[in-house]
Amino acid sequence: MSKNNLSALQKVLLTGSTVFGLSAIALVATPQFFNELLGLASNPALEWSMRMTGITLVALAGNMFAHARKGSEDGVYLAARVMMFSAFALGVLTLLLPATLNWFTILYAAVGFSFSAAYGYFLFIKKKLTSSLEPSKSNGTRSGQQ
């Protein structure tokens, strides 16, 4: 995989760690407000659950940051694959909330799907585009050309 993809994936991981970090702060500090944004009826049990989710997001954001800054190349690619599926699942689960969809739930799901798409693009699509433009080692032509 090209270094361009590695650098791009590190940037996506860093951006994701910031977004998850901000979500974590909101979940821990103001779970009732976050529940209201999601269209959920808040209660002490749900607020406690949201705080627990927020603490888990602190760990996830920290791991994303650590992989982006200090992880090996293989570690970055593994973290990106895990996050591609996790971000997609976050989008799906957000749309399946037991509440009426509103602007925030749609936006929150879109953020998850956008991160999943960014990881997928830099893991799979850009790699193929880049490799198809590289000169072939055997005869000097571009890959895929005769």
C-alpha positions as a Markdown table, in Angstrom:
| # | Residue | x | y | z |
|---|---|---|---|---|
| 1 | Met | 0.0 | 0.0 | 0.0 |
| 2 | Ser | 1.3 | 3.4 | -0.8 |
| 3 | Lys | 2.5 | 5.9 | 1.8 |
| 4 | Asn | -0.1 | 8.4 | 0.5 |
| 5 | Asn | -2.8 | 6.0 | 1.7 |
| 6 | Leu | -1.0 | 5.6 | 5.1 |
| 7 | Ser | -0.9 | 9.3 | 5.6 |
| 8 | Ala | -4.5 | 9.8 | 4.6 |
| 9 | Leu | -5.6 | 7.0 | 6.9 |
| 10 | Gln | -3.7 | 8.6 | 9.8 |
| 11 | Lys | -5.5 | 11.9 | 9.1 |
| 12 | Val | -8.9 | 10.2 | 9.0 |
| 13 | Leu | -8.0 | 8.4 | 12.3 |
| 14 | Leu | -7.0 | 11.8 | 13.9 |
| 15 | Thr | -10.1 | 13.5 | 12.7 |
| 16 | Gly | -12.2 | 10.6 | 13.9 |
| 17 | Ser | -10.5 | 10.7 | 17.3 |
| 18 | Thr | -11.4 | 14.3 | 17.6 |
| 19 | Val | -15.1 | 13.7 | 16.7 |
| 20 | Phe | -15.3 | 10.8 | 19.0 |
| 21 | Gly | -13.6 | 12.8 | 21.7 |
| 22 | Leu | -16.1 | 15.6 | 21.4 |
| 23 | Ser | -18.9 | 13.1 | 21.5 |
| 24 | Ala | -17.4 | 11.5 | 24.6 |
| 25 | Ile | -17.3 | 14.8 | 26.4 |
| 26 | Ala | -21.0 | 15.5 | 25.5 |
| 27 | Leu | -22.1 | 12.1 | 26.6 |
| 28 | Val | -20.3 | 12.2 | 29.9 |
| 29 | Ala | -21.0 | 15.9 | 30.7 |
| 30 | Thr | -24.6 | 16.3 | 29.3 |
| 31 | Pro | -26.2 | 12.9 | 28.6 |
| 32 | Gln | -29.7 | 14.3 | 29.0 |
| 33 | Phe | -29.0 | 16.9 | 26.3 |
| 34 | Phe | -27.5 | 14.3 | 24.0 |
| 35 | Asn | -30.6 | 12.0 | 24.6 |
| 36 | Glu | -32.8 | 14.9 | 23.7 |
| 37 | Leu | -30.8 | 15.6 | 20.5 |
| 38 | Leu | -31.3 | 11.9 | 19.6 |
| 39 | Gly | -35.1 | 12.2 | 20.3 |
| 40 | Leu | -34.9 | 9.8 | 23.2 |
| 41 | Ala | -36.9 | 10.3 | 26.4 |
| 42 | Ser | -34.2 | 10.7 | 29.0 |
| 43 | Asn | -34.2 | 8.9 | 32.4 |
| 44 | Pro | -31.5 | 8.2 | 35.0 |
| 45 | Ala | -30.8 | 4.7 | 33.6 |
| 46 | Leu | -30.4 | 5.9 | 30.0 |
| 47 | Glu | -28.2 | 8.8 | 31.2 |
| 48 | Trp | -26.0 | 6.4 | 33.1 |
| 49 | Ser | -25.7 | 4.2 | 30.0 |
| 50 | Met | -24.8 | 7.3 | 27.9 |
| 51 | Arg | -22.1 | 8.2 | 30.3 |
| 52 | Met | -20.7 | 4.6 | 30.1 |
| 53 | Thr | -20.8 | 4.9 | 26.3 |
| 54 | Gly | -18.9 | 8.2 | 26.6 |
| 55 | Ile | -16.2 | 6.7 | 28.7 |
| 56 | Thr | -15.8 | 3.9 | 26.1 |
| 57 | Leu | -15.5 | 6.6 | 23.4 |
| 58 | Val | -12.7 | 8.2 | 25.4 |
| 59 | Ala | -10.8 | 4.9 | 25.1 |
| 60 | Leu | -11.6 | 4.5 | 21.4 |
| 61 | Ala | -10.6 | 8.1 | 20.6 |
| 62 | Gly | -7.4 | 7.6 | 22.5 |
| 63 | Asn | -6.6 | 4.4 | 20.6 |
| 64 | Met | -7.4 | 6.0 | 17.3 |
| 65 | Phe | -5.1 | 8.9 | 18.2 |
| 66 | Ala | -2.3 | 6.5 | 19.3 |
| 67 | His | -2.5 | 4.5 | 16.1 |
| 68 | Ala | -2.5 | 7.5 | 14.0 |
| 69 | Arg | 0.5 | 9.1 | 15.7 |
| 70 | Lys | 2.6 | 6.2 | 16.9 |
| 71 | Gly | 1.3 | 3.0 | 15.3 |
| 72 | Ser | 3.1 | 0.9 | 12.8 |
| 73 | Glu | 2.0 | 0.8 | 9.2 |
| 74 | Asp | 0.2 | -2.5 | 9.8 |
| 75 | Gly | -1.4 | -1.1 | 13.0 |
| 76 | Val | -2.8 | 1.9 | 11.1 |
| 77 | Tyr | -4.3 | -0.3 | 8.4 |
| 78 | Leu | -5.8 | -2.6 | 11.0 |
| 79 | Ala | -7.3 | 0.3 | 13.0 |
| 80 | Ala | -8.7 | 1.7 | 9.8 |
| 81 | Arg | -10.4 | -1.6 | 8.8 |
| 82 | Val | -11.9 | -1.9 | 12.3 |
| 83 | Met | -13.1 | 1.7 | 12.2 |
| 84 | Met | -14.5 | 1.3 | 8.7 |
| 85 | Phe | -16.9 | -1.4 | 10.0 |
| 86 | Ser | -17.5 | 0.3 | 13.3 |
| 87 | Ala | -18.4 | 3.7 | 11.8 |
| 88 | Phe | -20.8 | 2.0 | 9.3 |
| 89 | Ala | -22.4 | 0.2 | 12.2 |
| 90 | Leu | -22.7 | 3.4 | 14.2 |
| 91 | Gly | -24.6 | 5.0 | 11.2 |
| 92 | Val | -26.9 | 2.0 | 10.9 |
| 93 | Leu | -27.7 | 1.8 | 14.6 |
| 94 | Thr | -28.3 | 5.6 | 14.8 |
| 95 | Leu | -30.9 | 5.2 | 12.1 |
| 96 | Leu | -32.5 | 2.3 | 14.0 |
| 97 | Leu | -32.9 | 4.3 | 17.2 |
| 98 | Pro | -36.3 | 3.7 | 18.8 |
| 99 | Ala | -37.3 | 7.3 | 18.2 |
| 100 | Thr | -38.4 | 9.5 | 15.4 |
| 101 | Leu | -35.6 | 10.5 | 13.1 |
| 102 | Asn | -34.7 | 14.2 | 13.3 |
| 103 | Trp | -32.0 | 16.4 | 12.0 |
| 104 | Phe | -29.5 | 15.4 | 14.6 |
| 105 | Thr | -29.9 | 11.6 | 14.2 |
| 106 | Ile | -29.6 | 11.9 | 10.4 |
| 107 | Leu | -26.5 | 14.1 | 10.8 |
| 108 | Tyr | -25.0 | 11.8 | 13.4 |
| 109 | Ala | -25.6 | 8.8 | 11.1 |
| 110 | Ala | -24.2 | 10.7 | 8.1 |
| 111 | Val | -21.0 | 11.4 | 10.1 |
| 112 | Gly | -20.6 | 7.6 | 10.8 |
| 113 | Phe | -21.3 | 6.7 | 7.1 |
| 114 | Ser | -18.8 | 9.5 | 6.0 |
| 115 | Phe | -16.0 | 8.1 | 8.1 |
| 116 | Ser | -16.7 | 4.6 | 7.0 |
| 117 | Ala | -16.6 | 5.8 | 3.3 |
| 118 | Ala | -13.3 | 7.7 | 3.9 |
| 119 | Tyr | -11.7 | 4.6 | 5.5 |
| 120 | Gly | -13.0 | 2.4 | 2.6 |
| 121 | Tyr | -11.8 | 4.9 | 0.0 |
| 122 | Phe | -8.2 | 5.0 | 1.3 |
| 123 | Leu | -8.1 | 1.3 | 2.1 |
| 124 | Phe | -9.4 | 0.0 | -1.2 |
| 125 | Ile | -10.4 | 2.4 | -3.9 |
| 126 | Lys | -7.5 | 4.9 | -3.9 |
| 127 | Lys | -5.1 | 2.0 | -3.8 |
| 128 | Lys | -6.5 | 0.6 | -7.0 |
| 129 | Leu | -6.6 | 4.0 | -8.7 |
| 130 | Thr | -3.0 | 4.7 | -7.7 |
| 131 | Ser | -1.7 | 1.2 | -8.8 |
| 132 | Ser | -3.5 | 1.4 | -12.2 |
| 133 | Leu | -1.5 | 4.7 | -12.9 |
| 134 | Glu | 1.9 | 3.3 | -11.9 |
| 135 | Pro | 4.2 | 2.2 | -14.8 |
| 136 | Ser | 4.5 | -1.6 | -15.2 |
| 137 | Lys | 7.9 | -3.0 | -14.2 |
| 138 | Ser | 7.9 | -5.5 | -17.0 |
| 139 | Asn | 7.5 | -3.4 | -20.1 |
| 140 | Gly | 7.3 | 0.2 | -19.1 |
| 141 | Thr | 3.6 | 0.6 | -19.8 |
| 142 | Arg | 1.0 | 1.5 | -17.3 |
| 143 | Ser | -0.8 | -1.3 | -15.5 |
| 144 | Gly | -3.8 | -2.5 | -17.3 |
| 145 | Gln | -2.6 | -1.1 | -20.7 |
| 146 | Gln | -1.3 | -3.1 | -23.6 |
